[in-house]
Structures are given as C-alpha cells and as structure tokens.
Amino acid sequence: MSESLQILQKYWKYPSFRELQEDIIDSVLKGNDTFVLLPTSGGKSICYQVPGMQMDGICLVISPLIALIKDQVQNLQKRNIKAIALLGGISQNETIDLLDNCQFGNYKFLYLSPERLQQEWVVERIKQLPINLIAIDEAHCVSQWGHDFRPSYLKIKDLKAHFPKTPFLALTASATKRVQEDIVQNVGLQTPALFQKSFFRSNLAYHVIETEDKLYKVRQILSKNPQSSIVYVRNRKSCHEITHQLEAFGFTATYFHGGLPSKEKEHNMQLWLENKVQVMVATNAFGMGIDKPDVKTVIHIQLPENLENYYQEAGRAGRNNEKAFGILLVSVGDIDMAKKQFLTSLSDKDFLKEVYIKLNNYFQIAYGEGFNEQFNFNLNQFCTQYNFPVLKTFNALQYLDRQAIITLQNEYSEKISLQFTIPSKEVIRYMSLNPKSEEIITTILRTYPGVFELDTLINMNLIAKKSGTNEKEVLKTITDLEKSNNILLHIQNNDSRITFNEVREDALTINRIAKPLEKQNELKVNQLKSVMNYISAEQCKSNVLLAYFDEKPTTPCGICSYCVSQKSTLDLNLIDKVMQLLKEKNANSREIQNSLDLTTEQVIFAVQTLLEKNKIAINTYNQYYLL
C-alpha cells in the first residue's frame, strides 16, 4: 500500500482515491508543476492535502473562497491536522502571531486569501517559511478571461520566482483553453503536468423547458421525482417566497442564502443533507463544498449569469452516478429581462468611483486612512441612503472586492440593544402578570444592571443559555416588552462585513483598477450570449456545454431535452410508417422490418405502441392489421 493511500485512509477514512487523484498526487510528489481541471465534486482538495501531509514543511493554499477556507481549516483540525487561515480583516499583530506559529509550531497547512499577497511584508514572511507545496485553488481567478478574475492572484508569480524548486499545483473546476493558457503564463508554471477529467456527465440529463407557469412546472417535476432536489433562484426574497409556495403544495422545503445567520444556515443545511426535507431553495451562495450524492434534480428558475456557474450548480445532481436532471426553466420574457438586468447592472468607471467614495463617507473614513478597518454592512440601507440601484451597486462592490481594494464577506449579524423606560417596581408587576417571561427578564436585569439608565447591547445567546430557554423565546419576550411600551428596542441587521485593504485615495485608487473593468464587462456580455446560445441551440445540450469548455463533443447524449425531442419525432415518424404499411396490407413483424428497413428494436417499439393505443390487432396468421 502506498504512503499516499495510507494517509488517505488514516486521516480521511476513504478506502481509495477517486479517478486521477493518485496520479495528481504522484506528480506533485515528484516535484512537478501540475495543472488540474476537475469538474465540481472531483475531490480537488485531496490532491494537495495528502501530498502536503507527506512532505516536510508547510503547504500554502491560496483561495478566494473565505467560507470554504474556514470549512477546510475546521475539517483539518478535526482530523488533528494543524492548519491556520490568514484571512483579510485580521490585525497586523494577530497576523504576525499566526505566521510565527507557522514558522515554529509544526503546522502543515497555511490558507491564504489572495489580498494578503498585496501586502509585501506578509509575502516576505511567507518566503521565510519551509513551504513544500503551493496550491492555487480557483486558479481561473488568475486569468482576466476567467469568470472571477482577481488581480491579486497575479502576485503568485512572485512566489514562483522565490520558490523555483517548490511544486505549484493549480486547480480549477471550469476553464476554457484560453483561460488555461492564461493560468500557466500568469503563474509561471514550468511545463506543468496536465490532468483533466472530461466535462461529460453521461447520467445527467440537461433539460431546457419553456413554460409560462414556472411554479406549476416545478411542482410537476418535484412530484415526478420525489428525491432530494435543489431549486436555484436569483435573490433572497425569492428563496423565502418559493419555499413557502412549495410547502403550500405539500412539499417539504427549506432555504439558503448569504443573508442568513450561520446557525440558521447550518440548521437548514442539515435538514436537507439528512433528507428531512426534499427541496433546498437557494441562491448561488449555496453549494460550495457540498457533496450530497443522491440529489436527483437541480432546477434553475431564472437564467444563470454564465455557463461556468450553471455547469457547477447543475452538476450537483447525480453524483451517485444514477440518472439525474439539470433543468433550466425559461419563459418568453426571460432573455429580454436578463439582458436588461445584466447589462444595465454593469458599472462604468464613474459609477465605480462614486460608490467607492460614498462607501468611505458612509463609514466616515478620511482621505489617507481606513487600512484594515472592518465594518458591518447592510447593502439595502447603503443603497437607500445614496439612492443607488442595488444590483449595480453590488456588482461594483464585488469588483472592488476582486481588485482587493476591499474584502466583502457575506456574514449575517444582528445587534440588539434595549433600555427599560419604566421603574423597577413596574417591571416586577409586569413579570407577575406575565410569569412565562419572568426568567428571561430576570436574567437580563442580572446580566445588564445598567439597562435602566442606558441603551444596552445584549447577547441573545447568552441570555437564552442563562435563562434555560432559546433565542426565539428571548426575542418574543423583548418584542412583547416593546409592544407594551416598557422598553426602547433597537434591532440592527447586517448582511455583510467589509474590510478596507488599502487607505482611502479616491481617484488614485479607481484610476489604478479601472483598466480591467471594460474587459470584465465585455466578458460578462459574452458569457450571457453563451447562456442564450445554450437555450436556443438546436443540438444536444450536453454537447453545447462540452463545446463551450473547448472539449470535443461526443455523440449526442440521448437524454437531454433536445435529444429526447428528436427521439420523440423519430418515434412518431416510425409509427406513422408502420401504419401506412398496414393500410396497404396485413403484415407480420419480419415483413414490417424488411419492408421498411427497420431494426428489430424499432419494430417491437412501434408494434407495442400501436397495440397499447388500440390502433392495431393481430390475426391468427400472426399478422398485424389496422382497427
């Protein structure tokens, strides 16, 4: 048994490697630069975690997916593997401590967000570490033609110059030939070994279905396929609405989006993972790192922004290799709506500058200040204050995030503060009239003695634990207190967290990052055209996707919406030919086959269909005749 397999079994408890994993690991262990293109759920993280454990020193992992970094670090720590994450928003002193731990604490993995590569002193400290492997996750971010370009990734080439003998491993789930060439050049990979798994999924039926009543069609699909399913929607509001509508139809459903508190995300996720609910209704914030094998159906109610995301999201169906469906529902106005929605939401240089300046003003950051400052952020409140369109503003903030000017994280937070407006005697009287609330109110008074004099920030979780209840009961109690005019209550919800990675420089900052903006806008326009082509193309849908990723199309898949429609047309023609023959004369199976030059299977299909529909019958000479 190889050492790699021993490590896999010891720490990850998997009996064997998936396809290509062991070959990739061998390439890394030989010191080769390696390029890995594995579709979603291909097991890319194992490809650097196993060799990282085998070699002396630290494996450096660069990834833009903050939530995934946190998840992987936690999973490694659960396996008693020492791992650290160096993310944005950590103070300089804390960063120094973490890097000291890496240098002297026998750590095996250091995860790094790409904006950290913008800080020269951090890069200099990394150069002093015993790095055994550098893994670049989401490597398409290196390319300006990738669907998530991040300029900070271009700094990786500096690490390549400093660690020329250290193997570099670039990993991505979706990259066209052009993007692949960009990655090799921009990272400086030296004659990399290429490992690529086909994008073809033989068990996944891609269906494009035109319908005016999408909810009715979803109901039909989920009734026909009652197994685990995902319904992707465009926004958070739709998450809640579609979930409630499905529940009204009798389906079990839950929802997931970036604005949910982490506890609610975990709770809803577990309900779905454990098959306690059939349907997960979600935005594209859902799915990262999810490997649920028994998903039967993935339905997109609105058009995706690009085929890269669509392929990954639809690809979450059928990982158990049983037949599954990736369904895109389209109505007459969708394409025009998508053009309007996507194209009008593209920000130009002037709008980007305005958003950046207003963002600094919003948090009262002075010119030349703001570096490494963190703030809770509510997008809707920001847009309301400055009369900005929400989607266009969000895209501008995402661009600032990709350019490493800010770090934008979807982190729900809720601040609750209160102050009693009645004397303590009246509070005692209230508790005597509302005995169910007594324990919670008493806990608040004991925990926050100044709550009569000042507006006081309270910890809901702490109060729930101390009073032996739950946060829902605590919220109900303080809401009732407000309704009866006993307290002043303030609840502030934030759906994001923003970290400023640079000092405020307004025009200087925007001029520096504006150049790639036009190219990114051009890319988004072309990506939308590719989505429209996928919808309208009169050919095998699986082959359209393969061609998009520069993979030579195979023979038609036979199970997508186009192939099924063609098959249905052929079947009708076949049945029509058999009926025409039987109008002329009675005939047995062999005579039908020879007269029409059909296969045995085609004859059996036609005859059985016509018998079931009572169109024909068989006589004593084993001949078929029309009824």
N, C-alpha and C positions, 0 to 999 in steps of 0.2 A: 504494500500500500504506500502511495506517495505521501510525502510530508504535507503537501497541499491538501490532500483528501483527509488526512488525519486532523489537520487544523479545522477544516470544514465540519467534520463530524463532531469534534470536541467542543467547539465554541458555538456553532450554528445548528448542530443536531440534524443536518441534512445528510441523507445516506450517500448521495452522489452529486456531481456537478451537473448543471444544465448544459445544453448544447453550446459549444465554443468557449465556455468559461475556463476550462482547464487549459486549453490551447493559449488563451489570452494570458493566463497566469504564468504559463511556461515562458512565453515571450518576454514578459516583464522581468521574470527571474533571470533570464539570460542577459538583461541589461538593455534590451531593445526599446526604442521609442515605439509606441503602439497606438494605433487608431482603432477605436471600437465603435461600430454603428449597430446597436442592438435596439430593435423596436421596444416600445413600452412593455414592461414586465419581463424584460430579458435577463434581469439579475445583474445589472452593471456594477452595483456597489461591491459585490463579492469579488469582482475582478481586481479591485485594488485592496480590499480589506484582507483577503487571505495572503497575498504576497507581502503586504505591509506587516503582517504578523510574523512572516518567515524571516525577513531580513532585519539585520541590526539597524537601529536608528528609528527615525520618525517618518511616517507617511504624511505628506502635506496634501490636503484635499481642498481645492478651490471650487466653491459652488455659490451661485447667486440665490439659491432657494433656502431662505432662512429657516422656514418651518421644517424643511427636510433635514437641514444640518442639525437642528435641535433634536429631531426624532432619531437620527442616526447616532448622535453622541450618546443619547439616553440608552439606546439599544446596545451600543458597545459597552457602556458602563454596566448594564445589567448582566452582561456576559463576563464581567470582571476584566474588561479590556480598558486600559487607561486612555481616555480621549478628552480633548479640550476643543472648545469652539471660540474663535476670535471674531466676534461679530461687530457691526457698527454700533455706536452708542455706548461703548464701554470706555470708561475714563482712561487717561494715559497711565496712571499709577496701576490700575487694575490690569491693563494690557501688559505692562512691564512684569507684573507678578505672574501672569499666565505664561508669558514667554520664558520667565525664569523656571517655572515648573516644567515646561517642555525641555529645557536645557539640562535640568538637573534631577528631574523627577521620574525618569524612565517611562515617559509617555510614548504611546505607539502611534497616535493619530492627532494631528492638528488640523482642524477645519477652519477655513478662512473665507470670509466674504470678500468679493472682488474689490470693493472700495478700499480695503486695507492695503492693497497693492499701490494705492495712490500716496501712501504715507512712507516716505523714504526711510525714516528711522525704523519703522516696522520691518520693511524689506531687509534692511541691514542686519537687524536682529535675527531674521529668518535665515539669512546667509551664514550665520554662526552655528546653526543647529545641524545635527547629524541627519540630514534628510536622505532617506533611502529610496523614495519614490515620490513623484509629484503627479497627482491625479487631477485632471481638469474635467469636472462634471459640467453637463450642459455646454459642451465645447462649442456648439453653434453660436454662442454669445460672442465668440472671438471674431466672427465674420460680420461685416456690415450688411451682407446679404442674408444673414440668419434672421429668424423671426423675432429675436430678442437680443439684438446687438448691445453690448456693453463695452465702451472704450477702455474701462479699467482692466479688461481681460488682455488688452494689448501689452500690458506691463509684464505679462507672464514671460515674454521673450527675454526680458532682463534676467529672470531667474534661470532661464535656459543657458544664458551666457555664463552665469556663475556656477551652475551645476552641469557642466557638459557631459559628465560621465554618469549622471543620475538618470534612470529611465523616466520618461514622461509618458503618461497614459491619458489620451484624450478620449472622452466618452460622450456620446450623444444618442438620442433616440430618433432624431429626424434631421437629415441634412442632404440637400441636393448635391450633385457633383461640384457645382460652383462653390458651395459652402465648404465642402470637404477640402477643396484645394486651398481655400482661404485659411482654414484652420491650420493645415500643415505649414503654410507660409508664415502666418502671423505668430504662431507659437515657436516656429523654428525647429519643427520635428525633423530628425535626421533619418531619411529613408525608413519611415515607420512601417512596421508590420500592420497590415490592414485586416481586420476581422469584421465581416459584415454578414448579418443574417438577413435573409430575404424579407421584404415587407409583405409578402403574400401570406394571407391567412386563409387557408383552404376551408376552415369551418365557419368563417364569419361572413354572413350574407349582408352586403351593403344594400340598403333599400332607400331610394328617394321616392317619397309618396306625396302626390299633390292632393291637397284636401282643403276645403274651406272651413271645416269644423275640426280643428286640431285636437281639441279636448275629447271629442267623440272618438276620433281615431286612436288617441292614446288609450282610451277606455277599451276599445276593441282589441288593441294589441296586447294590453296587460291581461285582459280576460283570456285571450287565446294562449298567452304564455305566462302562467301564474308564478313563474320562478323569480328569483332576485333580479331587480332591474334598477337602472339609473335613468332619470329624466333630467337632461340639462336645459337650463333656462338662462336668459340673458342677465337678469338682475335679481336683487334680493327680494324685492316686492313680489316678483313672480314666484319665487321659492315658496313663500307663505301661501299665496293665492292658489297655486296649482296643488300644493299639498292638501289644503282644506277641500278643494273640489274633488280630489281623488278619494279622500276619506268619506266625502258625502256619497260617492259612488259605491262605497263598500270596500275599498282597498285599504290595506294598512300602509301608511307612508310617513316619512319624516323628511327633514330638510337640512341643508348645509350651505353656509355661505361665510364669507370673510368677516362679517359683522357680528357673528355670534360669540358669546363668551366661551372661553376654552372648555369649561365644564359642560356646557350645552353641546358643543361640537363633539366632545368625547362621548357623551351620553347618546346622542343621535347616531353617531358612527357605530357604536356598539350594538344598538338596536338592529341596525341594518346588517352588520357583519355576522351577528348571531341569528339572522333570518327571523327576528321577531317582527320585522316589518318587511314587506315585499319591495317597496319603492323608496329610493333615495332621490329627492328632488333637489338639484344643486346648481350652483353657478360653477364656472370653471376653476373656482378655488378648491373644488373637491376632486380628489383622485390621486394626488401626489403621494407616491409610496404605498398606495392601496393595491393589494394583490389578492383579490377575492376570486377564486376560481370558478364559482358557479353562477356568475352573472349571465343571464340569458339574453337580456335585451338592454341596449343603450339607445335612448330616444333623444334627439335634438329637436326642440320645439321651434327654435329660431336658428337662423343661419350662423355658422361659425365664422370667425374673423379670417381664418386661414386653414388650409388643409393639414398643416403640421399639427395644430391643436386638435382638429377633428379626428385625424388618424389615431392620435394617442387616446382621446376620450372614447371614441367608438371601440378602440382596441381593448377596453377594459371588459368587454364581453367575451365569453367563450374561452377563458384561459384554461379550462379543463379539457380543451380540445373537442368538446361536444358542439353541435351546431348552435350558433348564436346569431343575433341580429344587431346590426348597427343601422338605425333608422333615422333619416332626416326628413322632417315634415315641412312641406313647402306650400304656401298659398299664393294666390295670384299677385298680391301686392308686396310680397317679401323682398324681391330683388330690388324694386324701386325704393322700398323702405331701407334696405341695407345700404344702398348707395348713398341715400340721404344721411343715414345715421353714421356710417363710417367716414364718408368723405367730408361732411360738414364738421366732424369732430376732430379732424386733423388740424393741429395748431401750427401757425407760422411763427417766424422769429418774433414778431411784435407781440403776439398773444403770449408766447412763452415768457418774454421779458416782463410783461405786465403781471402774469401770475407769480413769477419769481419775486418781483418787488413787493407785491401785495402780501405774499406769504411771509416775507420778512417783517413787513409792517404789522401783520396780524399777530405775530409773536413779539413785537417790539424789539427787533434785533437792529442794532445800529450798524452803520457802514463800518466795515473792517472788523466786525465782531460776529459771534454766533458759532464758531467752530466747536463741533462735538456737543452742541446743546440739543437736548431732547424735549419733545413736546407731545402731549396727547392731541389728537386732531380729529375733528368731525368735518368731513368733506361737505356735507349739505349746509352746515352752518357757515362755513367759509364761503361757499358759492352764493348763499343768500346775502351775506354781508356785502359782497362786492358785485353782486348781480352777474355772476359768471355762469355759463352753461355747464352743467355738472359733468357730462361725459367728456366734453372738450377739455375741461379743467383737469379731470382725472388723467386723461392722456398726456397732458402737459406735465403733470406731476410724475407720471410714470417715466416720461422721457428724462426729467431731471434725476430720477432715481437711477435709470440706466446709465446716465452720464456720471454717476457717482457724486453729484452735487448734493443730493440728499439721499437718505435711506427711508423709503416708505414701507412700513410694515403694517399688515392688517392685524391689528391687535385690539380686540374689543376691551374697553374699560368703562367702568361705571363709578362715578363719585357721588356719594350720598352724604349730605350734611343736614343737620336739623338743629332747632333751638326751641325749647319749650317757652310758650308765651303765657302760661298760667302758673300760679304759685304751686308749691309742692303739695299743699293741702288739697287743691283741686285735682292734682294727679292721683293722689290716694283715693279720692272719691271716684274718679274715672275708673280706676282699677277695680274698685268694689262693684261697680256696675258692669264691668267687662272682665270677669275673672279669667277668661281664656288668654287675655293679653297681659296678665299680671307678671308672669315670669319674664317675658321679653322686656317689658317696660322697666322692671326692677333691675334687670341686667344692664340696660342702657344707662340707668341712673348711677349704678355702682361703677360701671366701666368709665363713664364720662361725667365726672362730678361737675364740670363747668358748663353743662348743657343748658342750664337756666340762664346763664349770663352771655354766652357766645354761640354763634353759629358753628357747630362742631362736626367735623368729618368723622363718620362712623364706619366701622368694619363689619359688614353684614355677616360674613363668615364667622368672625369671632363671636358676635352676639348669638348667632344660631348655635354654635358649639356650647357656649356658656349656659344658654337657656335650655339646652336639650331639645331644640326644635330644628327647623330648617330655614334657609334663606327666604323661601316663598312665604312662610308664616311671618317672618320678621318684616318683610316688605308690606304684607297685608296690615300688620299692626300699625306701622308708622304711617301708612296711607290712611287708615281709619282715624288716626290721631290728627292728621292734617284736615280731613273732611269735617271733623268736629271742632276745628279751629283751636286745637290745643298746642300745635307746634307749627313752626315755619319749616317747610321741607324743600330742599333743593336737590334735584337729581340731574346730573350731567352725564350724558352718554358720549363716548368717543369710539369711533370705529377704526382708528388708525393711530400709528405713532410715527412721528417724523424726527429724524436725526439730521442735523446740518453737518455735512462732512467738510465744508470749507467756510472761510469767513465771507461775509457779505461784500460783494463787489459789483453788483448790479450789471451794468453794461459790459464790463470786462468779462464777467462770468458768462453771460449769454453769448457774446461775440465769439468766445472761445469754443462753445459747444454747438453753435448754430449750423455749422457747415454740414454735419451728417444729417441734419433734420430733413432737408429736401430729399436726400436719398432714402431715408426711412419712410417718408410719405409716399415716395414712388413705389417702394417695396410693398407697402400696405395696399395701394391701389391694385398692383399686380396680383397680390395674394387674393384679394376679393374677386378679381376676374377669374382666378383659378377655381375658386369656390363655385362661381356661376357656371363655369365650364363643366365642372363635375356634375352639377344639377342637370344641365341641358344636354350633355353629350349623349348621342345615340350610340352607345357602346357599353361594354361590360364595365360596371362601376369599379370593380376591383382593379381592372387594367388601367383605368383613368388614374387611380391613386398610384399604382406602380410607375406609370409614365411620369407622373409629377416628381417622384423621387428618383428619376433617372434610372429606373430599373426596367429592363426589357420585359414588356408584358408577356404573360403566358397565354395559353389558350383561354377562352372565356371561362369564368369560374363556374357558370351554370346555376348559381344560386342567388345572384344579386337581382335587383328589381328589373334591370334591363334584360338579363338572360332569361328570367322567368317569363317576362312578357313575350320574348321571342319564341320561347318554347311553347307558350300558350297559342301563339299564332300558328306555329308549325303544327301543333296538335289539331287545331281546328281545320287547317288545310288537309291534314291527313284523313280526318274523319269525313270531311266533305268528299274526298276522292273515293273512299270506300263506299259511301252512299251512292255516288254517281255510278260506280261499277255495278252495285246491286240493283240499281234501277234498270240496267240493261239485261242482267241475268243473275240467277242464283249462283252462289259460288262458295266452295269450302275454303279453309284457311290457306292451303297451299296455292289454290288458284288465285286468291286475292294477292298473296305475296308475289307470285310470278307475274301476274297481270300488271301490277302497279310498281314492281321492282322495289319492294319494301323488305325490311328486316323482320325476323320472327317477332322480336320485341314490339315493333311498330304495329304489326298485325294484331298481336294479343291486346295491346293498349286500345286500338281502335274498336275491335270487336267487343271487348269488355265494356267500354264506354257506351257504345250503342245499345248493348244488351241491358245495361243498368238504366238507360233512358227510355227503354221500351221502343226503340226505333227499329230493331230487327229481331228476328227469331230464327231458330234452327229447325230444319225439317228432318225426316227420317233418313235422308241421304247425307246427313252432316253438312248440309249446305245452308248458308245464311241467306235470308230474304227480308225485304222491307215489309214493315207492317203498315 
